[in-house]
């Protein structure tokens, strides 16, 4: 008679105990996306590389698209660390913003990931909107913080588009140092507080002729 307890069945979904971290799955996925590209990388292949059940990927990321988004967000966060960019001498903030963008986009692995279609472009848009723009608004503060942050992100988005995503010959030929030299004045102007303008009513009263 076999008195041994039956082996526990393998459970699907989120494991108990110490499950593999999201980071380990993202790391395995990043390697496969770089090696095979987005279309040829399957959730099953990522799960096998990470040593997890595919259901765990669905639990954490929802889909392959969600997993790819996390890989791209991880790349962005590693290179364009908003806390590091905002910390330091405010006068040098435009230089740090340009350096952060060019450092990120000059990375060969990141460029390879961004070449993988609309999924990459969507993640980049979300990162600029939800991370950089939002954090800049909080950092700048005041009545015109949103306008100033929007101007900054618009300039940086234009840099990304014309130098990397759909490169024009002239911007693409610049070195990162030359790019910083050209765009820093525009970023400095974008970051500057807007002067208060008189209200239309007040201006009308001051400019209206005296009645006789």
GUBABA-100950 format. One record per residue (C-alpha): residue in three letters; residue number from 1; x negated, y, z negated. Coordinates in nm, 4 decimals, padded with zeros to 6 digits. Layout:
# GUBABA-100950
ALA | NUM | X | Y | Z
...
//
This chain:
# GUBABA-100950
UNK | 1 | 00.0000 | 00.0000 | 00.0000
UNK | 2 | -00.1374 | 00.3391 | 00.0986
UNK | 3 | -00.1000 | 00.5771 | -00.1942
UNK | 4 | -00.2885 | 00.8600 | -00.0278
UNK | 5 | -00.0980 | 01.1799 | 00.0246
UNK | 6 | -00.0213 | 01.2578 | 00.3900
UNK | 7 | -00.2367 | 01.5198 | 00.5531
UNK | 8 | -00.0591 | 01.8560 | 00.5632
UNK | 9 | 00.0810 | 01.9488 | 00.9001
UNK | 10 | -00.0902 | 02.2324 | 01.0845
UNK | 11 | 00.1217 | 02.5397 | 01.0492
UNK | 12 | 00.1715 | 02.7963 | 01.3209
UNK | 13 | 00.1755 | 03.1703 | 01.2849
UNK | 14 | 00.0085 | 03.3496 | 00.9990
UNK | 15 | -00.2098 | 03.1047 | 00.8019
UNK | 16 | -00.2275 | 03.0966 | 00.4242
UNK | 17 | -00.5446 | 03.1506 | 00.2283
UNK | 18 | -00.8119 | 03.3565 | 00.4007
UNK | 19 | -00.6959 | 03.3996 | 00.7608
UNK | 20 | -00.9347 | 03.5139 | 01.0309
UNK | 21 | -00.9378 | 03.8903 | 01.0402
UNK | 22 | -00.8001 | 04.1067 | 01.3159
UNK | 23 | -01.1562 | 04.2202 | 01.3746
UNK | 24 | -01.2751 | 03.8710 | 01.4619
UNK | 25 | -00.9937 | 03.8311 | 01.7147
UNK | 26 | -01.0630 | 04.1744 | 01.8643
UNK | 27 | -01.4333 | 04.0878 | 01.8915
UNK | 28 | -01.3599 | 03.7629 | 02.0763
UNK | 29 | -01.1105 | 03.9380 | 02.3033
UNK | 30 | -01.3537 | 04.2188 | 02.3840
UNK | 31 | -01.6175 | 03.9689 | 02.4980
UNK | 32 | -01.3688 | 03.7895 | 02.7228
UNK | 33 | -01.2219 | 04.1097 | 02.8697
UNK | 34 | -01.5760 | 04.2191 | 02.9598
UNK | 35 | -01.6636 | 03.8797 | 03.1048
UNK | 36 | -01.3418 | 03.7946 | 03.2908
UNK | 37 | -01.1444 | 04.1175 | 03.3180
UNK | 38 | -00.7940 | 04.1837 | 03.1905
UNK | 39 | -00.5990 | 03.9708 | 03.4375
UNK | 40 | -00.8142 | 03.6597 | 03.4040
UNK | 41 | -00.8268 | 03.6686 | 03.0239
UNK | 42 | -00.5506 | 03.4657 | 02.8609
UNK | 43 | -00.4212 | 03.4752 | 02.5055
UNK | 44 | -00.5001 | 03.1031 | 02.4789
UNK | 45 | -00.8605 | 03.1641 | 02.5799
UNK | 46 | -00.8966 | 03.4407 | 02.3211
UNK | 47 | -00.7444 | 03.2188 | 02.0544
UNK | 48 | -00.9860 | 02.9393 | 02.1412
UNK | 49 | -01.2858 | 03.1757 | 02.1317
UNK | 50 | -01.1744 | 03.3179 | 01.7960
UNK | 51 | -01.0859 | 02.9752 | 01.6544
UNK | 52 | -00.7235 | 03.0631 | 01.5802
UNK | 53 | -00.3784 | 02.9530 | 01.6807
UNK | 54 | -00.2357 | 03.1612 | 01.9704
UNK | 55 | 00.0621 | 03.2368 | 01.7475
UNK | 56 | -00.1680 | 03.4361 | 01.5203
UNK | 57 | -00.2511 | 03.6678 | 01.8100
UNK | 58 | 00.1191 | 03.7149 | 01.8790
UNK | 59 | 00.1714 | 03.7896 | 01.5094
UNK | 60 | -00.1005 | 04.0558 | 01.4910
UNK | 61 | -00.0864 | 04.2120 | 01.8379
UNK | 62 | 00.2452 | 04.1141 | 01.9966
UNK | 63 | 00.1020 | 04.0381 | 02.3406
UNK | 64 | -00.2124 | 04.0419 | 02.5522
UNK | 65 | -00.1416 | 04.4062 | 02.6307
UNK | 66 | -00.1279 | 04.4867 | 02.2596
UNK | 67 | -00.4524 | 04.2986 | 02.2040
UNK | 68 | -00.6233 | 04.4879 | 02.4875
UNK | 69 | -00.4993 | 04.8146 | 02.3384
UNK | 70 | -00.6647 | 04.7238 | 02.0078
UNK | 71 | -00.9904 | 04.6430 | 02.1859
UNK | 72 | -00.9855 | 04.9834 | 02.3576
UNK | 73 | -00.8868 | 05.1636 | 02.0381
UNK | 74 | -01.1751 | 04.9905 | 01.8604
UNK | 75 | -01.4167 | 05.1108 | 02.1300
UNK | 76 | -01.2810 | 05.4647 | 02.1088
UNK | 77 | -01.2913 | 05.4731 | 01.7298
UNK | 78 | -01.6495 | 05.3450 | 01.7198
UNK | 79 | -01.7816 | 05.6091 | 01.9593
UNK | 80 | -01.5403 | 05.8976 | 01.9075
UNK | 81 | -01.5098 | 05.8965 | 01.5291
UNK | 82 | -01.2869 | 06.1953 | 01.4662
UNK | 83 | -01.3980 | 06.2374 | 01.1036
UNK | 84 | -01.7621 | 06.2636 | 01.2112
UNK | 85 | -01.6770 | 06.5046 | 01.4931
UNK | 86 | -01.4776 | 06.7372 | 01.2676
UNK | 87 | -01.7309 | 06.7274 | 00.9857
UNK | 88 | -02.0169 | 06.9754 | 00.9940
UNK | 89 | -02.0796 | 07.3294 | 01.1116
UNK | 90 | -01.7570 | 07.4649 | 01.2688
UNK | 91 | -01.9644 | 07.6690 | 01.5139
UNK | 92 | -02.1056 | 07.3468 | 01.6616
UNK | 93 | -01.7676 | 07.1706 | 01.6890
UNK | 94 | -01.7406 | 07.2285 | 02.0685
UNK | 95 | -02.0816 | 07.0637 | 02.1180
UNK | 96 | -01.9847 | 06.7660 | 01.9018
UNK | 97 | -01.6588 | 06.7186 | 02.0915
UNK | 98 | -01.8368 | 06.7125 | 02.4290
UNK | 99 | -02.1099 | 06.4823 | 02.2979
UNK | 100 | -01.8525 | 06.2406 | 02.1538
UNK | 101 | -01.6686 | 06.2143 | 02.4858
UNK | 102 | -01.9804 | 06.1759 | 02.7002
UNK | 103 | -02.1383 | 05.9272 | 02.4574
UNK | 104 | -01.8237 | 05.7155 | 02.4743
UNK | 105 | -01.7871 | 05.7268 | 02.8511
UNK | 106 | -02.1554 | 05.6801 | 02.9310
UNK | 107 | -02.1399 | 05.3420 | 02.7531
UNK | 108 | -02.1492 | 05.0679 | 03.0181
UNK | 109 | -01.9156 | 04.8317 | 02.8315
UNK | 110 | -01.6557 | 05.1021 | 02.7784
UNK | 111 | -01.6663 | 05.1979 | 03.1474
UNK | 112 | -01.6149 | 04.8340 | 03.2402
UNK | 113 | -01.3113 | 04.8125 | 03.0136
UNK | 114 | -01.1609 | 05.1340 | 03.1505
UNK | 115 | -01.1826 | 04.9971 | 03.5041
UNK | 116 | -00.9245 | 04.7290 | 03.4221
UNK | 117 | -00.6145 | 04.9080 | 03.5410
UNK | 118 | -00.3221 | 05.0984 | 03.3983
UNK | 119 | -00.3476 | 04.9311 | 03.0588
UNK | 120 | -00.6746 | 05.1141 | 02.9908
UNK | 121 | -00.5409 | 05.4514 | 03.1056
UNK | 122 | -00.2367 | 05.4125 | 02.8800
UNK | 123 | -00.4540 | 05.3406 | 02.5753
UNK | 124 | -00.6743 | 05.6422 | 02.6463
UNK | 125 | -00.3692 | 05.8681 | 02.6727
UNK | 126 | -00.2362 | 05.7368 | 02.3426
UNK | 127 | -00.5720 | 05.7850 | 02.1717
UNK | 128 | -00.6022 | 06.1454 | 02.2870
UNK | 129 | -00.2439 | 06.2219 | 02.1844
UNK | 130 | -00.2043 | 06.0296 | 01.8591
UNK | 131 | -00.5563 | 06.0410 | 01.7213
UNK | 132 | -00.7536 | 06.3364 | 01.8541
UNK | 133 | -00.4714 | 06.5868 | 01.9096
UNK | 134 | -00.2957 | 06.5062 | 01.5831
UNK | 135 | -00.6148 | 06.5223 | 01.3798
UNK | 136 | -00.7204 | 06.8487 | 01.5439
UNK | 137 | -00.3856 | 07.0082 | 01.4563
UNK | 138 | -00.4319 | 06.9053 | 01.0925
UNK | 139 | -00.7923 | 07.0246 | 01.0906
UNK | 140 | -00.7253 | 07.3653 | 01.2470
UNK | 141 | -00.4085 | 07.4450 | 01.0518
UNK | 142 | -00.2131 | 07.7667 | 01.0811
UNK | 143 | 00.0616 | 07.8906 | 01.3093
UNK | 144 | -00.1271 | 07.8312 | 01.6358
UNK | 145 | -00.2966 | 07.5008 | 01.5484
UNK | 146 | -00.0920 | 07.2985 | 01.7984
UNK | 147 | -00.1632 | 07.5407 | 02.0838
UNK | 148 | -00.5361 | 07.5423 | 02.0084
UNK | 149 | -00.5570 | 07.1631 | 01.9735
UNK | 150 | -00.3598 | 07.1158 | 02.2949
UNK | 151 | -00.6004 | 07.3438 | 02.4812
UNK | 152 | -00.8978 | 07.1437 | 02.3518
UNK | 153 | -00.7508 | 06.8047 | 02.4448
UNK | 154 | -00.6530 | 06.9380 | 02.7887
UNK | 155 | -01.0131 | 07.0404 | 02.8544
UNK | 156 | -01.1477 | 06.7068 | 02.7323
UNK | 157 | -00.8851 | 06.5184 | 02.9339
UNK | 158 | -00.9899 | 06.7100 | 03.2435
UNK | 159 | -01.3510 | 06.6153 | 03.1750
UNK | 160 | -01.2585 | 06.2470 | 03.1426
UNK | 161 | -01.0525 | 06.2505 | 03.4616
UNK | 162 | -01.2910 | 06.4439 | 03.6893
UNK | 163 | -01.6127 | 06.2865 | 03.5614
UNK | 164 | -01.5120 | 05.9259 | 03.4901
UNK | 165 | -01.1622 | 05.8116 | 03.5888
UNK | 166 | -01.1403 | 05.9786 | 03.9298
UNK | 167 | -01.4852 | 06.1372 | 03.9594
UNK | 168 | -01.5424 | 06.4457 | 04.1674
UNK | 169 | -01.8974 | 06.4694 | 04.3069
UNK | 170 | -01.9966 | 06.7871 | 04.1247
UNK | 171 | -01.8795 | 06.7005 | 03.7692
UNK | 172 | -02.0011 | 06.3415 | 03.8084
UNK | 173 | -02.3503 | 06.4588 | 03.9061
UNK | 174 | -02.3980 | 06.6631 | 03.5877
UNK | 175 | -02.6004 | 06.5280 | 03.2992
UNK | 176 | -02.4277 | 06.5140 | 02.9584
UNK | 177 | -02.6424 | 06.8119 | 02.8534
UNK | 178 | -02.5327 | 07.0133 | 03.1575
UNK | 179 | -02.1718 | 06.9161 | 03.0934
UNK | 180 | -02.1986 | 07.0425 | 02.7364
UNK | 181 | -02.3557 | 07.3684 | 02.8525
UNK | 182 | -02.0767 | 07.4321 | 03.1043
UNK | 183 | -01.7770 | 07.3356 | 02.8907
UNK | 184 | -01.8793 | 07.4568 | 02.5460
UNK | 185 | -01.7686 | 07.8190 | 02.6115
UNK | 186 | -01.4256 | 07.6977 | 02.7254
UNK | 187 | -01.3874 | 07.4794 | 02.4157
UNK | 188 | -01.5005 | 07.7622 | 02.1903
UNK | 189 | -01.2359 | 07.9878 | 02.3420
UNK | 190 | -00.9718 | 07.7152 | 02.3052
UNK | 191 | -01.0557 | 07.6667 | 01.9376
UNK | 192 | -01.0487 | 08.0383 | 01.8530
UNK | 193 | -00.7406 | 08.1633 | 01.6628
UNK | 194 | -00.4924 | 08.3426 | 01.8852
UNK | 195 | -00.4468 | 08.7145 | 01.8171
UNK | 196 | -00.1065 | 08.8116 | 01.6907
UNK | 197 | 00.1039 | 08.9865 | 01.9514
UNK | 198 | 00.3758 | 09.2416 | 01.8704
UNK | 199 | 00.7319 | 09.1204 | 01.8968
UNK | 200 | 00.9302 | 09.2223 | 02.2004
UNK | 201 | 01.1638 | 09.4284 | 01.9840
UNK | 202 | 00.8803 | 09.6119 | 01.8152
UNK | 203 | 00.7046 | 09.6730 | 02.1453
UNK | 204 | 01.0272 | 09.8047 | 02.2939
UNK | 205 | 01.0779 | 10.0490 | 02.0079
UNK | 206 | 00.7240 | 10.1783 | 02.0353
UNK | 207 | 00.7362 | 10.2080 | 02.4128
UNK | 208 | 01.0859 | 10.3545 | 02.4531
UNK | 209 | 01.1151 | 10.7235 | 02.5307
UNK | 210 | 01.2597 | 10.9527 | 02.2638
UNK | 211 | 01.6223 | 11.0314 | 02.3137
UNK | 212 | 01.7108 | 11.3964 | 02.3731
//
